[in-house]
Amino acid sequence: MSPDQIIPVLIALMTGATEPAFDALRDGGHDSRYPVTIEACPRPLGPMEVEGQTVICGRIEVPEDHAATGGATIPLAFAILKSRSTAPAPDPVIYLHGGPGGYTVQAIPLNAHIFDFLRDRRDIILFDQRGAGISDRTIACYSELAADFVQFTKADEEKMFGPDDPLAKCLTETTATGVDLSVYNTTQSARDVRAIMDTLGYPTYNAFGISYGTKLGQELLRTAPEGLRSLVIDSISRVDNPAYDTNGMPSDQALGWVVDYCMAEEACAAAYPDLEGTIAAAGQRLAEDPKLTVMGEEVGPELIADLLDASNGRNMPFTAYLPQVFTELAEGQTATLQKLLAGGFNFIPTPEAIMARYGAGLGDLDRTIAEVALIEATQITSAQSALAKLLSTLSDDLADSGALNTEALLDDALSSVAATMEPDEVLALMRDYVMLIGQQSDRAAIETLIATHVPEVEKPRVLGLVAAMTEEDVAAFYQRARVDSANLTSRSRMTFTLGIIACQEDFPFNSPEGYDAVAANYRFPAVDPGVRKSTLPLYGFCDLFDKYPRDGFHDPVVSDIPVLAMSGTKDTQTDPDAAEKVVRTLTNGQAVLFPEAGHAVIQFSQCAKDVAEGFIEASSAPVNAACTASLVPKFYIPPTAQ
């Protein structure tokens, strides 16, 4: 944060200035077919965000079934992150999140950080897809969520997927409300996107999908392409690929890249001449007794897939150490693996560490200058962190939307009281608190919650805060309950929404027999035990749901809209080769493979951000992906192997 950024933020906070571009949204939006209602943004917002000035949140009513006239509607949560430019490009970027069942609006700081590289020129639109995040009002199973709150919070997969387990009960409660789950699908969501952009006032726009969001992006090309200027799909789930049956292919391909990169590096190839055979031997040793122990726990053959998943989620040179890890595992040893998982190879960029690694060639004077500069940079970083906290606090205190002052005091009071209560008392409080998310805002219900659960000695103080709350405070309390619940149960609720959408439209396209057929052809059979253990329960889970396959949905998408397809070699959730395959039917599609990138490629390198930004700026021009050459891993060779 530079002074020229900070000072305008402070002035906007102190004056209560609002963004004129948001006025039409406060008046109901730009398209009466899809009414907009402004709501307080979920907290925290982030240090440089001012509600009403740099960010605004609310809900958009879209048809539950876009093919029907005058039917039910769904309130979709959205947030607009305004561009920092005083003359922004007219075509914003809307983020199509993953899942299905992911979320964006309850995590504004995270998503603002991910897409910060685009805000110099464009607005960023976040929205929670139908049935996902805090757009789940029409499918949320409030009673079951409250009754099995602990299980929803811990999300134990072995106790979630059965016909008598919480997710099945959740489905029973949801269907009993009469909601038509057949219209909770990717095609309807694609039409939601066009409706959102219409009512937010953006006739032309760009879309950026990650993971399942890439499948939504492909359907957007096919079903609702009007106004779509360009599409970026990152970590691609192809519509013509049976995702469950091929769930092991990403790990198989990611492991293949480890071997291929090693064989292409002279020193690595010399140290590990038969790495492919070594991996097979490691898988065999892990299946034998006595079991190996890693970080104090016994491990089995699932470890191979688990290691690849760990690499997928780490933005560090994890790949560099895998050849040595596999070599030791084949011999029944785990020293390098233990050090890797404990962070022993991590480079922590302290001034001393940076000087030790890079300062050897400097003269005395230059070395002193570099040391002072590094110390100053560290102090600046610390000061920025403190300033960010101050700005965030000031933003909440001065918020003109949501009346967050007294409500925040009540939340703090309840949190402090809960810290003094017994575990079973806290659980009872949480159950009744969660039940509020399915109700209309009601001061009396808050008072009943407090009277029922707060100790007598604390009741007068806490009830006094309730009495002082405005109607906006009451609404904000209910909004906080919804967001708290969404955050605590996000994984379970994402799985439930995934079941509603993926199970109905991806079957019978997938089957256990299909999984076995694919697994029989893995290049590295050692990945199968771990992938099979996590995948097969999903087939049984999907048996709970009615199926609504749609003709043509699994056909490859044909389009001439510019598309950038991005894949990463470490990705164990979507195929690394998907970028190259998906563009075969996209006339103006371009594919780029990023070495050492896992799932959500743009989070792994500046190179990925620069390629994506360049494409959005000039989507009809060839992308410059030369920077990917610098991302190829350099492998660790222990002294004993040199």
N, C-alpha and C positions, 0 to 999 in steps of 0.2 A: 504494500500500500504506500503510494507516494503522497506527499502533501497535496498535490493537485487533485488527488482522488479524495483524500480525507476531509479537506475543508468544505467542499460542496456537500458532502454527506452530513457533516455537522450543521451546516447552515440549514439544510433541508429538515433535519431533525428539530432544530430549535424554532424554526418558523412554521412548522407544520405544513410546508409546501407539498402539494400533490401534483402528480403528473397529468397534464391536460388530456393526454391520449387515453387515460383511463375513464374520463367522464362518461363516454358513451356506454361503457360497461356498467357503471353505477346506475345508468338509466335503463338497463335491461338488455344491452347488447346491440349488435348491428343487424340481427336477423330475428324477427319476432317468432319465427318457427322454433327457435332454440333459445328460450329466455335465459338470461344470465342473472344470478344472484351473487352479490359480493359477500364474502365471509372473512373473518379473521384468519390470517395465515397460521398454520401450525408452527409452534415454536420448537427449537430456535430458528431464526431466520438466517443467521450468518452476520458477520461483522460489518459488511459494507452494504447491507440491504436495509432500505427504509420502506416500510409498508405504505403503499399509496404513492410512492415516488419511484423506487427502483423495482418493486415487486407488488403484485396484487393477486389475491386468491378468491376463489368462489366456486360456484357450481353452475353447470350448464345442463338444462333439461333437454335430453335427446329422446327420440322415440325408442321404446323397447324393441319394436319391430319396424324398421324403416320402410318395409313394404306395406305396412298397414296405415290407414288414415284414422286419426282421432283415437288411437289406442293409448295404452299406458306409456309412461315416460320413465327415464332413469336419470337421476341427478349425478352427473360426472364431476368429480373434483378437478380443478385446474389451478395453475399458477402461471403468471407471466413474469419473466425476468427481463426487464428492459435492457436494451443495448446501452453501453456506455457512450456511444456516439451521439453527437448532437444532430447528425444527419445520417441516421441508420439506413441500411438497405431496406427496401419495402417488403422483402420476402424473408420472414423469420424462419427459424428451425424448430420443428416440433419433435420432441423426443418420444419414440415408441419403445416403451420399457419392455423388459423381458418377463419370463414366467412360463405360460400365462399365469397371472396372479401376482406379479411384482407390484411395485408402487414407486411414486415419485414425490407427490405433494407433501407427504409426511416427512420427507427427507430433503428439504430444500437446500440446506447447506452442502450436502453431498453432491447433489445434481448440479448446483451452481458451480461447484468446483470442477466437476467433470467437464462441463460445457463452457467454462470460463473462456477458453481459447476462441470461442466464436462470438462472444459478447461485445467485442470491439466494434463489430459491424452489424450484428443482428440481435433481435429479440429472441429469447428462448422460451418455448411453450412447453410446460410440463402438464401432464394429465394422467390420472389413474383410470385405466381402461375399465369398461363395464365389469362389475363383479370383483374388482381388484382394489387394493389399498383402501382408501377411505371413500371409494365409489361403490362400496359393497352393501349399501343399505337395503337393496332389494333382495339380496341373497344371504345376508348374515344370519347365522343361527344363534340368536342371543341367549336363549335358555340353555342350550347345550354348551355354548362357550362359557357361560357362568358356572354351570354344573361341573364341567371338567376343565376348569381354568388352568390347573397345574399341568395337565397333560397337553393342553394346547400350547402352553408356554414352553415346556421342555421338548415337545415334538419328537417323542421316541417313536421312530418308524416301526419298531416291532409291536407297538401298542396303538397304532393309529389306523392301519389300513384294513383291519378285519371287519367282517359284516356286523359285529357287535361293538366295534370300537368307536371313538368319538367322531371321526369324520363321517362314518356311516350314519350315526345319529344326527349329525349336522345336516346331512343330505335329507333325511326323513323330515326334520323340522322345516327345512327350506321348501321342499316340495309340498308340504301341508299348507303352506301359505297360498298356493295356487300360482306361484310364479312360473312362467313358461321358460324353462331352462334351454329349450331348443334354440332360442334366439341369443343365447350367450355364446357367441362364436366369433371367429376371426373376420368373417365377411361383414357382420353387423358392426364390428369394431372399426373396420375400414371406413364404413359410411359415417361412423361417429366422428372420425378424424375430419372429414370434409365439413360436417356440421359445426364442429368446434371452430375450425378456421373461418367459416362464414360468419358466425356470430361474434367472434373476436375481432373481425374486421380485417382479415388477411386474405384477399382473393388469390394471391400467389404465395407459395410457401415451399420450403424444403423439409424433408423428413429425415430423421436419423434413428434407425432401429438397431437395437442390440439384442442378441439371442432370439427369444421368441419374437421380439419386436421386428426382427428381419423377416419373419414369416408374415407378420402383419403388414410390413412394408411391401412385400411381394403381392399380397392381396390388395393393397391400396393401388398398386400399379394396374391391377386387373379390374377391380370393382369400382373404385372412386378416384380416377386419375385427374379429375378436373382441378386445375390450379396447381398441381404438383410440378414444381420446376425441376427438382432433382431429389435423388434418394441415396443416402449412405446406409449400407447394411454391414454391420460389424459383428463378427462371430455368428455365422449364418446357419439358420435352420431352414433348409430347402423344403418347399411345399411338396416336392415330388420325392422326398426321401422319408422312408418309414423310421421316424426318429427313435422309437423304442427298440425296434429290431436292430438298429445300427448303433445302439447306445455305447457299444464298445469300440466302434471304429475310430472315434476321436483319440482315445487312449492308444490304440494300436498305431495310428498315424503319428501321434506325438512321440511315441517311443521310437518309431521309425526315423523321425528327424534327428533324434539324439544319436542314433547309430550312424546315419548318413553324414551328419556334420562331423562326427568323430572320424569316420573313415576318410573324409576330405581334408582333415588336418594331419599333417605328416607326423607330428609328435604323438597325437592321440592314437592314430592308426598303429604306430609302432608299439605303443604301450599296451594297447588292447586290440590285438590283431583279429580276434574272433569274438567281438563284443556281442554279436547276435547269439552265438552259442553260449556265451557267459550268462546272458540274461535268462536263457532257457534253464541253465544250471542253477541260477539263483532261485527261479520259481520252483524248481524241483526240491532244492534244499529247504525252502520255506515250508514245503508240504510235509517234510519229514520230522521225526522226533530225534533228539530232544528239540523242542521249540526254541527259536532264538528270542532274545529279549531286547526290546528297544525302549529306552526311556522308562524302564521299570515294568514294562508290560510285554507279555508274550505276543508274538506276531505269527501270522500264517501266510498262506499264498496270496491273500488279498493285499499284502503290502506293496506289491508291484504297482497295482492300480492306484493305491493310496499315495504312493510317492509321486506318481504322475499328476494326481489331483493336487498334491501339495505344491508342485512346481507350477501348475496352472494358476494357482492363486497367489503366487509370490512374484513381485517385481524385483527380482534379484537373480544373480547368476546361478540359480539352482541346478540348471542343466549341466553346468561345468563339472559338477562333482559326481554326477550319476554313473559314468563309466567305472570310477573307482568304487562307488557304493555297490554296484552290481557285482563287481569282481570280488569284493570282500564277502558279500552275502553268499555267493556261490561256495565260498570257503568256510562259511559259518561264522563270519566275523561282522562286527557292526560299528567299529570305531569311527570311521569317516561319517557314517550315517548319523550316529549319535551327535557328533560335533556339528554336522550340518543342521539337524533339527533343533539343536540348542542355540543356533545362531553364531557358532564359533567361527564361521567363515565370513560373517557379515562385516562389511567395512562401515564403521561408524565415523562420519566425516567431522571429527573434532579438529580444531586447528593443529594439534600435535600430530594426529594421524595423517592429515593432509600433507603436512610438511615432511613427515617421515616417508611418505610414498612418492611425493612429487618434487620435493625441494632439494634433493641431493646435488643437483647440478648448479645451484645458485651460489653466487658469491656472498660474502658476509653482509654487505650492504643490502643487496637485493633480498637476501634471506630475512633480514630484519624487517624490511618494508613489507614483505609477504606475510610475515607473522603478525605484524600490527594490523594489516588489512583484514586478515582472517579473524582476529579478535574483535575488531570493529564490526565485522559482518555478523558475528555471533551476537553481539550486543544489540545490533539493529533488529535481528530476528526476535530476540527476547522482548524488545520494546514493542515490536509490531504485534506480538502475541498479547501483551498486556493491553495495548490500544484496542485490539479487536474485541476483547472482553468488555472494555468500557463502552465502546460503540454499541455492542449488542445489548448491554444493560440499558443504555440510554434509549435505544430504539424501542425496547419493550416498555419502558416507563412512559414514553411519550406517544405510544401507539394510539392513533385515533380510530382504529378499527378493532373491535373486540373488547374494549374496555378492560384491559388486562391487569389493572392495578389491584383492585380488591380481590379479584378471582385468583391472582397469583399469590396473594397473602394467604388465602384459604388453602390453596394447594400446598404451600409451605407448611401451614399449620397441621394439615392432615398428615403430611409426610413425617413431621416430627413426632406427632402422636403415635403413628404406626410403628415408629422405631422403638417405642416403649411397650408395645403390646406383645402377647404371646403369639407364636406362629399360627396356631389354629384360629385365633382372633383376627389376625391380619388376613388370613385366607377367606374368612367369612366376610370381612369388609370388602376385599377385592371382588368377591363374587357379586355382591350387591352393587358395587361400583360399576362393574362390567355390564350389569343389567341396564344401567342408565343409557347405554349407547343406542339402544333400540327405541328410546322413548322421546317424546317431545320435551323441550326444556321446561322444567317445573321446579320452582323454588321449594315448594313443599316436599318434593321427593328428596331434595338435597338435605333438608332439615330432618326427614325421616331417616336417611342414611346416617346422619351424625347422631341422632338420638338413639339409634339402634346399636351403634358400634363404638362410639367414642366414650372413653371412661368419664364417669360423672364429674370428676374434678376438672376436666378439660371442656366439658360441654358448654358452659356459659361463654367462654372466650371464642370457641369455634362457631357457635350459633350466632354470636354477635357479629362475626364477619359475614355470615350468610345474610343477616338482616341488613347489613350495609351495602350489599351487592345491588347493582343496577340490573335491569333486565338483560343488558348486554353482557354483564358479568356472568349471569346465570347461563346464557347461551354459550359463553366462552368456557364455562365449567364443563358443559356437556361436550363441547368440541374437544377439550383436553381429555376427557374420558375416552372419547372415540380414538384419538391419536395414541394415548397411552396403551389402550387395548391393542390397537393395530401394531404398535411397535413390539409389544411383549409377545404377541401371537403371530407375528408376520410369517414365520416359516410354515406353521400349520395352516393358516388361512390361504397362503399362496398355494399349498398343496391341494386344498379344497377347490380353489378356483381353477387350478390346473386340471383337476378331475372333471369339473363341469365343462370346460372348453376342450381340452385335448382328448379326453376319453370319448366325448360324443362325436368329434370330427376326425379322429385319427384311428378309429376302429371301424371295420375289421382290416384296415390298411396295415395294422401291426398285429402280430400274434406270437406266442411263445415258439411256435414252429419256425416262424421267420427269424426270431432271435437265434435259435440254434443253427439255422442255415448260414447266417452271417458269421457267427462265432466259429464255425468249422473252417473258415477261410482266413482267420486272423494271421497276420504275419508273425505276431508274437502271442502264442496261446497263453503265456504267463499273465496277460492282462485279464483273462476271462474270469477267474474266481472272484476278484473284487467287483468287477462290473456286473457279473451275474447276480451276486448277492444283493446289490443295490437296485437292480432293474426288475427282476422277476416279480417282486411284490407289487409292482405297479400294474401288472396285467390283472392280478386278482382285484386290486383296488378299482380298476376300470370296469370290472364286471358289475359293480354296484350301480353304474350309470346307464341310463338309456342312451342309445346310439342314434345320432342324426347325421350320417354321412351325406355330403353334398356332391352332386355330380360335377366333375371337373375341378374340384378344389385341389386335388393332388396332381393336376397336370402342371408341367412347367409353365411359368408365366412368360408371356411374349409381350414386349413393350419396347418403344423407342425413346422413352424418357431416360435421360442420363442417370446412370447408376454407378456408384463406386462400391465394390464388394471387397471387404477387408477380412482376412483370416490370419490367425497366429499359429505358429508351429507348436506351441506348448498347450494349445486349447484341448482340454479333455471333455468338453461339453458339446461342442459342435465341430464338425469335421474341418481340419486344416485345409483340405482340398475343395471345400464348398465354394469358395470365392471363384475359383477357376471354372467350376461346373455351372454355377448359377448364371453366369454371364453368357453362356452359350446361346440362350434364347433372348438375350437383351441386346438389341441392335447397338445401343450406345452405352453398353456396360463395360466397365474396366475392373479388372481384378488385381489385387495386390496382396502378396503373402509377406507377413512381417515375422522375421526370425525372433525368437525369444519373447513372443507375445502370447499371453494366455487369453482366457475368455474376457471379452470387452477390450479389444485391441488398443483403443485410444488411451487406456489407463496405463499402458506399459512403456510408452516412449514419446518424446517430443516429435520424433519422426512421424509417428502415426497421426498425431494432431495436425502437423503441418501438411501432410498429404490430404487429410480430410478437409482442412480449411481451404487449401488450394483448389480442391475439386469443387467445393461449394461456391467459391468465388468465380470459377470459370469452368462450369460443369461440362461444357462441350469440348474443352481442350484436353489433350493427353495429360495425365497426371505425371508429375515428376517424383518418382519413387526411388531415386538414386540413394537416398539416405538409408534404405533398408540394408544395404551392403555392410554398413557399420554395426548392425545388430547381431550378426552371426556370432554364436558363442565361441569363446576361447576356453579350452578344457584344462582342468586341473590335473597335473601329473605329479604324483608324490615323488619325493627324492629317490625313494627306493625303486621306482619304476623307470627313472630316467637313465 
